[in-house]
Amino acid sequence: MARSATASIDLTALRHNLQRVREFAPGRKIIAVVKADGYGHGIIEVARSLNTADLLGVACIEEAIQLRKAGIEIGILLLEGFFDSSELAQIERYDLETVIHHPLQLDQICEHSFKQPPSIWIKLDTGMHRLGFEPTQFKAVYQQLQQSGNTRAIRAMTHLACSDETDNPLTPKQHAAFQAATKAFDIDLSIAASAAIIAWPQTHENWVRPGLMLYGVSPFADQIGANHQLQAAMLFQSKIISIKTIQCGESVGYGASWVAQRESKIGVIAVGYGDGYPRHAPSGTPVLIKGNRVKLAGRVSMDMICVDLTDHPEIQFGDTATLWGAELPVEEIARRCNAIPYQLLCGLTQRVAISYKN
Ligand SMILES: Cc1ncc(COP(=O)(O)O)c(C=O)c1O
């Protein structure tokens, strides 16, 4: 029998979630963010399913080239720009768009000799203080780009630091700074990722940039995708490979951290942190088996977890266990582990076999 940790990706759910983005942000263009292997769902299949978006957003040129080599033809945007001027020839060859956030990138774009220059997105730092030009630099950056003649279109974007907190004053502050910097220019603008698409409609501008919500997951700490009529795209499962009975006072797993308070039936599931199941999931984290939420017992190992099946005589060797999916939200598992759903989705490892259903 092959190793049984699998992820099944529901492509219909992905398309449904893209439609939800259109409902949240009517008339806006959409950059579907598929970086980090499509948030762990498989970048190529995800990109194929979301090919009615206006652009795909990736983190680096390697991801973009992977998509082009798989025959993906729609526009692709390098969200972090290029890391080295040697990438400019590839940006042209693979017909990519790029962000610039740094004076060095600006100079390299202006000095390069293009036959077909790319569209350039100027990234502004309006308060996150990660990547971006200062808003006061916008005019000069725009003018330098325009004078170089090395752009197909010039657009502007910024990224919000706290849009998942629906009353955080930093969001209107960032929004106002972005608008003030760009208002004299007749160009396309983009601010909103998933949280702002849902909670801050005033930031939708011309282009929205959904990532997490496309995969059916809520960007808000206290909600799940279903609260926004999103459908979870990933079903992460494995199987029970052993069941045994232990006596009251005996322990389970490394560190002997879980101790039976009564005679207990312990199931072993073939999944662990070597597959991307979070190492820090505490005892009590739910696992769904035959419609029952059973509880993790003891530490997560590399290849296995144990669950307490004492009250579930109907659960047997070989039964399927859902680690997360539509019926057991990844948001809930992430909260249990003091993690975020992004981290869990991106964390699946290569030995988890991914399959796709339409
Ligand atoms: C620049 C940028 N835009 C959009 C996104 C998508 O964000 P989310 O997954 O929260 O929708 C990301 C993700 O990190 C990003 O870095």
The ligand as an ORCA input file, in Angstrom:
! r2SCAN-3c Opt
* xyz 0 1
  C       1.938     41.896     -2.516
  C       0.897     40.878     -2.195
  N      -0.334     41.006     -2.708
  C      -1.308     40.105     -2.443
  C      -1.078     39.030     -1.624
  C      -2.203     38.071     -1.316
  O      -2.533     38.154      0.031
  P      -3.690     37.246      0.655
  O      -3.235     35.838      0.548
  O      -3.789     37.697      2.060
  O      -4.917     37.511     -0.150
  C       0.177     38.859     -1.054
  C       0.432     37.727     -0.163
  O       1.290     37.663      0.644
  C       1.196     39.804     -1.352
  O       2.431     39.685     -0.837
*
